[in-house]
Amino acid sequence: MKKIAEKAISLENKIGNIIKKDILIFLPLMITVFAIIIRIQFIDQETEDYLIFLKPWFDQLKNDGGLLGLGNYTGNYNYPYVTILAILTYFPINSVVSIKIVSIIFDFILAITCAKIVKLLFRKNKNVNLYSVITYGIILFLPTVLLNSSFWGQCDSIYVAFAMLALLYMLKEKYRRSFIFLGISFAFKLQFIFILPVFIFMYVSKRKFPIYYFLIIPIMNFILCLPAMLCGKGIADILTIYIMQTNFYKDYISLLFPGIYNILMPIKQNGYALNTIQGVEQVGIYITFMILFVVLVILIYKKVDIKGNLLIQMSLWSVMICTFLLPNMHERYLYMGDILSVLYFVISRDWKKIYIPIGINLISLYGYSKLLFGGQILNIQIMSLLNLILVVIITKDIFQKILEKQEMEEV
């Protein structure tokens, strides 16, 4: 027995040494396994959105012959995602499971892309692999990322994954590929516009890619909509799908999103802010454009070169400003901000800023808690004020650094 115990201890020590030596190989593997296990627990859950929207769309496509049914599709999601739904109808898998599997796959693509961004930015740091693995794990276990795909069956991980790929290749200075991914992001969700100002800032500040690269964005949407057009959808349907989306809830100026309108406008019991003042939507859009234009002027005047960490920081700022000020924001529209807040914190390596990703993710989680579980994190007005405070802090943090760095260079 003693010899057996000694052999067992020896074997355990060898395994322990291997694990210690290759911990950064085992750790992402363990993270991946646990992330999959947790998502499996929710995969059969049928939410109201699935029953009202996704399931009827899926059933209609299936009854009409899968891809051939694209011509009869009448929903308000863009056609590239509906093409995925049409392809899923050919598999002998329950629709709620197959829909969620696609979103879950993109959870991992999103997490891997974020890890690659950190690895690129930290390439000269000896702990680069550790930082990238930590980022991978945090992204996969963010509450909104978990709930969005595996519980809710939403597809926000798809458009954000492509948006992060666009940022990754912008950092690599592979501009054409960056715009291709940005165009794919646009093809899946109009919310890609929250990050679009940063690409305009990049063009103005660097001029390392031609302006016609912006045409790649609608071209990619057109290409990904071709299956629907070949199956009978007209160009007008393709061009107006996002307009139909924005008009779907036109009676509300904010839909469970803690933004400026929840501070200013009357709120119904369901948490939606009513659109009671004529012209307030246009004012919100004009103010957003004015702020973005002022920032553009500052960047031009100060000759700021947006690259490295600053690109990620500016991306978070752009998402925060747009979602806070623009009208008709929905509960899931800060999803990209959730992801960028993690990158913002990791690249800063400043524990004093931990409240930024925590605060942003709590704000984002408000709508999830209300819609999915019937509860709420504090009051929506309080969450809106918290959002305002974070917007001010992030704005001050980024632009103070820009101005101080520029002053130092001028001295």
C-alpha positions, -999 to +999 in steps of 0.1 A: +000+000+000+029+023+008+044+018-026+010+024-043+006+057-023+041+068-033+034+061-069+002+080-067+019+110-051+046+109-077+021+108-105+001+137-089+033+157-086+041+151-123+006+162-133+009+192-110+042+202-126+027+199-161-003+220-151+019+247-135+042+247-165+013+250-190-013+267-169-020+292-197-030+263-219-051+245-193-068+277-180-085+288-213-096+251-217-112+251-183-128+285-189-142+272-222-156+240-206-173+259-178-187+285-202-203+258-223-217+239-193-233+271-179-248+279-213-262+244-217-283+250-186-303+277-203-304+264-238-340+251-237-354+283-221-381+299-243-385+336-238-412+359-249-391+373-277-385+338-290-422+329-289-434+362-304-407+368-331-380+341-336-401+310-335-428+323-360-400+335-383-383+301-381-415+282-386-425+303-416-391+298-432-393+261-426-428+257-440-418+277-471-387+256-479-359+271-458-339+295-480-368+297-505-389+312-477-367+343-475-389+359-502-419+357-479-402+369-447-420+398-431-400+404-399-378+433-390-344+416-385-320+422-414-317+394-440-282+381-433-294+369-399-327+356-413-306+337-439-289+319-410-323+311-396-333+297-430-302+275-431-310+262-395-344+249-407-326+221-426-312+206-394-332+182-373-327+203-341-353+222-320-354+258-332-347+274-299-316+252-294-303+258-330-309+296-328-290+298-294-261+276-306-253+301-334-253+330-308-232+309-284-206+302-311-203+339-316-199+344-278-166+325-282-156+343-314-162+375-295-141+365-265-113+352-287-112+384-307-111+405-275-082+383-262-064+389-295-069+427-291-053+426-256-025+404-269-018+428-297-018+458-274+003+440-247+027+423-272+057+438-254+045+429-219+059+397-204+024+388-190+007+393-223-007+357-224-021+360-189-039+393-197-054+378-229-066+347-211-082+369-183-099+389-210-112+358-227-127+345-194-142+378-183-160+383-217-175+348-216-188+352-181-202+387-184-239+384-172-252+402-204-231+379-227-243+348-209-280+359-208-281+374-243-273+342-262-280+312-241-310+324-221-326+351-243-316+337-277-306+371-291-279+377-316-260+407-303-228+387-300-227+383-338-226+420-348-203+429-318-179+401-327-175+415-362-172+451-347-144+439-325-127+421-355-129+455-373-111+472-343-085+444-342-076+448-379-077+486-375-051+482-348-031+460-371-034+487-398-051+462-422-077+488-431-096+471-459-101+440-439-112+461-410-139+478-431-151+444-444-157+432-409-174+465-400-197+460-430-206+425-418-214+440-384-237+465-401-254+437-420-264+421-387-274+451-366-278+488-372-262+494-338-229+492-354-233+529-359-223+534-322-187+526-332-188+542-367-177+577-354-144+562-343-136+550-379-144+586-391-121+599-364-094+574-376-098+586-412-094+622-403-065+617-378-045+592-399-055+594-435-038+560-440-068+546-459-089+562-487-124+576-479-140+552-504-133+524-479-165+535-462-184+522-492-173+487-482-198+489-454-230+490-475-214+467-501-209+440-475-245+444-465-256+441-501-235+409-506-249+393-475-284+401-485-280+385-520-296+351-509-327+370-499-328+389-531-323+357-552-353+343-533-376+372-542-369+401-519-367+434-537-340+461-533-365+483-515-371+457-488-333+454-483-328+492-481-357+499-457-354+471-432-336+492-407-361+521-412-388+496-404-369+486-372-366+522-359-403+529-366-415+497-348-416+514-314-420+550-325-444+558-296-415+554-271-384+575-269-366+550-247-373+513-242-359+501-209-326+518-216-312+540-188-304+571-209-311+608-208-348+604-218-356+585-186-345+616-167-365+640-188-396+622-200-426+604-183-421+567-178-448+540-180-450+512-155-433+489-179-402+511-179-407+526-214-402+564-217-431+580-237-424+602-266-446+631-255-426+662-267-427+668-305-392+672-320-373+659-290-360+630-310-345+653-336-329+675-308-313+644-293-298+634-327-286+670-334-269+672-299-252+638-305-239+649-339-228+683-325-208+666-297-192+642-322-184+671-346-168+691-317-146+661-308-137+657-345-126+694-346-105+689-314-088+658-329-080+677-361-068+708-343-046+688-318-034+665-346-043+634-324-032+601-338-058+575-327-040+542-322-033+515-297-051+520-264-067+552-274-086+535-302-103+512-276-109+541-252-124+563-280-146+533-291-161+530-256-166+567-254-184+567-287-207+539-277-215+555-243-223+589-259-244+576-287-265+552-265-270+578-238-281+607-261-297+591-291-335+584-290-352+550-293-325+530-275-335+495-264-325+475-234-297+456-252-281+485-270-252+489-246-240+453-253-210+466-272-202+490-243-202+460-219-174+444-240-154+476-246-156+485-209-137+452-201-111+461-227-109+496-213-102+483-178-078+456-188-056+479-209-056+505-182-043+480-156-057+504-130-078+487-103-092+521-093-112+520-126-129+487-118-161+506-112-163+515-149-169+480-163-190+471-132-211+503-136-216+499-173-226+463-171-250+470-143-266+497-165-268+472-193-282+445-170-311+467-160-332+459-191-324+422-189-335+419-153-368+437-161-377+419-193-364+384-184-371+381-147-396+408-139-373+426-115-351+456-117-317+468-105-327+500-087-349+526-104-344+534-141-339+571-133-312+562-108-296+539-134-298+568-159-280+592-135-254+565-130-250+563-168-246+601-170-219+600-143-200+573-161-202+592-194-188+623-178-160+603-161-150+585-192-151+617-213-129+635-187-105+606-185-099+602-222-098+638-233-077+650-203-051+625-214-053+636-250-049+673-241-021+667-216-002+645-240-005+671-267+006+699-244+037+679-234+046+673-270+042+710-278+065+719-249 
